[in-house]
């Protein structure tokens, strides 16, 4: 079976990703990771993450994927041995030095980061014969090229299917470093490609219209069956900085699609999956390179496309079956009379109209106003721990 791999920026997001259907998660440690602004994990947190995942038969991969300068190499081997001691399932690396250290001095499984821009069978096989078990392919490959490659290698192959796309080759961009002194290849990307720019010639503006240089996000719902049939080992969702609701929604949607295809060998209608994905806070999306070289329609030149969603209003904590009272944590404003959808980790969904709500002292409320307030609501069906509670649409 193909693996569904999800991002996790902290322990809470990791639990959500695994509970909502991911087979594995990738997380960043405090050191040697490309997401400096994520809530990166200390070793004790990584151990807790591994324990939680392994109890459920799932895996944790650690990103050690910076392109290091000399000063970045201090403590590499000690860190790798710490990762081995807490039983991480693999590291994801781009640096030949970090890869060699892991292969020579630990028993860690090594996956090659997309930062190494593996585009062809020869590159994939080179790393496989060095001892790398899995290669995360460059994002600039069409699905037919991926199929041709997987047929000629013994390495496991991982492919991005959803999330942000870098405007540079496989994320190896120096724009941020040049403009802000924040090196994207050492974890400091400022997303300079998403800024607004003026077009100037001979010190005069060519147009009053501002433009950006970023691409639409990747979304590969309709390419999943092809990638499964092409023997791709792992399907990767990007987004360690995304919200709990985004992770739960996106992971669950791809989980359902993968399970349906593996069971029935066809997807009759993709529309329900698109409806579910739209409930997450997404930028505009496209198929990226999977259907060939992207054109104008796959780019974002003249506007930002973030679509913030306030559908997510609460997180399930507990449910009293006797009194039919759910304890939840508030995440967005809602009130008595709201039409609410519950999206449980088990996959069960239901809707209801909110008629009774209380604070943690059992005082009645008509409105939930305070972020992360603990509330009790009357509801006839079970709201599971970590359930997503959102406005019905």
ABEGO torsion letter per residue (X at the ends): XBBBBBBBABAAAAAAAAAAGBABBBBBBABGBABAABBBBBAAAAAAAAAAAAAAGBBBBBBBABBBBAAAABGAAAAAAAAAAAGBABBBBABAAAAAAAAAABABBBBBBAAAGBABAAAAAAAAAAGBABBBBBAABBAAAAAAAAAABABBBBBBABEBBBABBGGBBAAAAAAAGBBAAAGABAGAAABBBBBBBGGBBABABBBBABBBBBBAAAAAAAAAAAGBABBBBBGAABBAAAAAAAAAAAAAAAAAAAAAGBBABAAAAAAAAAABBBBBBBAEAAAEBBBAAABBAABBABBBBAABABBBABBBAAAGBBBBBBABBBBBGBBBBBBBAAGBBBBBBBABBBBAAGBBBABBABBGBBBBBBBABBBBBGBBBBBBX
